[in-house]
Amino acid sequence: MIENIKSKFDLITSENGKNWLLALNWILVLEFLSSIIEYEFLDKSEKYIEHIPDGIFKELLVALMVVFFVWYTVYNFIFMKKEQFLLLSLYLSICLYLLVTHDLSFNLLLHNLNIFELIENGFGFYLIVQISLKIIILYLIYKMIIAIKNRNKIL
């Protein structure tokens, strides 16, 4: 049962250690998710964010992101290339991160990469979720390294 779940997880996240780009994509998506969780659960995450004031710049930025997302989604569904779907999922996670956190400087994301900051926030639901995500990301980094080594053996 557990072996079956692990093999399905490996297949979805790195094609069993063959696709480093897929593993990297999942690492980034999970890290964006981890930053969103930090933003929602911790009040001190606000100090890492530089908000953009409401105005024409913000409206143009949002409009450009929406137009690019719609265009790229339609383009992906027409040509059906897997690597482009990876880029689309990465773009979607960035848009979701920006929509929820309003952090254009990505300071919260960089702060979230520091694993030693987790202990400062006390024990609770947030810590359990973040440690689980960090363990999954660490495993995906391992799978990405395996995929890069396998790629170099083939070349």
C-alpha positions as CSV (number, residue, x, y, z in Angstrom):
1,M,0.0,0.0,0.0
2,I,2.7,2.5,1.0
3,E,5.0,1.4,-1.8
4,N,2.1,1.9,-4.3
5,I,1.5,5.5,-3.0
6,K,5.2,6.2,-3.2
7,S,5.5,5.0,-6.7
8,K,2.5,7.1,-7.8
9,F,4.0,10.1,-6.0
10,D,7.3,9.5,-7.8
11,L,5.5,9.1,-11.1
12,I,3.6,12.4,-10.7
13,T,6.4,14.5,-9.3
14,S,9.5,13.3,-11.2
15,E,8.5,10.5,-13.6
16,N,10.4,8.1,-11.3
17,G,13.6,10.2,-11.2
18,K,13.7,10.8,-15.0
19,N,12.4,14.3,-15.3
20,W,14.3,16.9,-13.4
21,L,12.2,19.8,-14.8
22,L,9.0,18.2,-13.4
23,A,10.6,17.8,-10.0
24,L,11.9,21.4,-10.0
25,N,8.4,22.6,-11.0
26,W,6.8,20.8,-8.1
27,I,9.5,22.1,-5.7
28,L,8.7,25.7,-6.8
29,V,4.9,25.2,-6.6
30,L,5.1,23.7,-3.1
31,E,7.4,26.5,-2.0
32,F,4.9,29.1,-3.2
33,L,2.1,27.1,-1.4
34,S,4.2,27.1,1.7
35,S,4.7,30.9,1.5
36,I,0.9,31.4,1.1
37,I,0.3,29.3,4.2
38,E,2.8,31.3,6.1
39,Y,1.1,34.5,5.0
40,E,-2.4,33.3,6.0
41,F,-1.4,31.9,9.4
42,L,1.3,34.2,10.7
43,D,0.9,37.9,11.4
44,K,4.6,38.6,11.4
45,S,4.7,37.7,7.7
46,E,3.4,41.1,6.9
47,K,6.7,42.7,7.8
48,Y,8.4,40.9,4.8
49,I,6.0,42.2,2.2
50,E,6.3,45.5,0.3
51,H,2.8,46.4,-0.9
52,I,2.2,48.2,-4.1
53,P,-0.1,51.1,-3.7
54,D,-3.4,51.0,-5.6
55,G,-3.1,52.9,-8.9
56,I,-2.6,52.6,-12.6
57,F,0.6,50.6,-12.3
58,K,-1.1,47.9,-10.2
59,E,-4.1,47.8,-12.6
60,L,-1.8,47.4,-15.7
61,L,0.2,44.8,-14.0
62,V,-2.8,42.7,-13.1
63,A,-4.3,43.2,-16.6
64,L,-1.1,42.1,-18.2
65,M,-0.8,39.0,-16.0
66,V,-4.4,38.0,-16.8
67,V,-4.1,38.5,-20.5
68,F,-0.8,36.6,-20.6
69,F,-2.4,33.8,-18.5
70,V,-5.4,33.5,-20.8
71,W,-3.3,33.6,-23.9
72,Y,-0.8,31.0,-22.7
73,T,-3.6,28.7,-21.4
74,V,-5.3,28.7,-24.8
75,Y,-1.9,28.2,-26.6
76,N,-1.2,25.2,-24.3
77,F,-4.5,23.6,-25.0
78,I,-4.0,24.0,-28.7
79,F,-0.5,22.6,-29.0
80,M,-0.5,20.2,-25.9
81,K,3.2,20.3,-25.0
82,K,4.0,18.9,-21.6
83,E,6.8,21.3,-20.9
84,Q,4.6,24.2,-21.5
85,F,2.0,22.9,-19.1
86,L,4.8,22.9,-16.5
87,L,5.5,26.5,-17.2
88,L,1.7,27.2,-17.0
89,S,1.5,25.6,-13.6
90,L,4.5,27.6,-12.4
91,Y,2.9,30.8,-13.8
92,L,-0.4,29.9,-12.1
93,S,1.3,29.4,-8.7
94,I,3.2,32.7,-9.0
95,C,-0.1,34.5,-9.9
96,L,-1.8,32.8,-6.9
97,Y,1.1,33.8,-4.7
98,L,0.9,37.4,-5.9
99,L,-2.9,37.5,-5.6
100,V,-2.9,36.3,-2.0
101,T,0.2,37.9,-0.6
102,H,0.6,41.1,-2.7
103,D,4.4,40.5,-2.4
104,L,6.1,41.7,-5.6
105,S,9.5,41.7,-4.0
106,F,9.3,37.9,-3.2
107,N,10.8,38.7,0.3
108,L,8.2,36.4,2.0
109,L,9.2,33.6,-0.3
110,L,12.9,34.1,0.4
111,H,12.1,34.3,4.1
112,N,10.1,31.0,3.9
113,L,13.1,29.2,2.3
114,N,15.0,29.6,5.6
115,I,14.0,26.4,7.5
116,F,15.4,27.7,10.8
117,E,12.6,30.3,11.0
118,L,10.0,27.6,11.6
119,I,10.9,27.0,15.2
120,E,10.4,30.7,16.2
121,N,6.6,30.4,15.6
122,G,5.8,27.8,18.2
123,F,4.3,24.3,17.8
124,G,1.0,24.0,16.1
125,F,-0.9,23.3,12.9
126,Y,1.3,25.7,11.0
127,L,4.6,24.0,12.1
128,I,3.3,20.5,11.2
129,V,2.2,21.6,7.7
130,Q,5.4,23.5,7.0
131,I,7.6,20.7,8.2
132,S,5.6,18.2,6.1
133,L,6.0,20.5,3.0
134,K,9.8,20.9,3.7
135,I,10.2,17.1,3.9
136,I,8.4,16.7,0.6
137,I,10.5,19.4,-1.0
138,L,13.7,17.8,0.3
139,Y,12.6,14.5,-1.2
140,L,11.8,16.2,-4.5
141,I,15.3,17.8,-4.5
142,Y,16.7,14.3,-4.0
143,K,14.7,13.1,-7.0
144,M,15.7,16.1,-9.1
145,I,19.4,15.3,-8.4
146,I,18.8,11.7,-9.4
147,A,17.1,12.8,-12.6
148,I,20.0,15.1,-13.5
149,K,22.5,12.3,-12.9
150,N,20.4,9.9,-15.0
151,R,20.2,12.6,-17.8
152,N,24.0,13.0,-17.7
153,K,24.5,9.2,-18.0
154,I,22.2,9.1,-21.1
155,L,24.1,12.0,-22.8
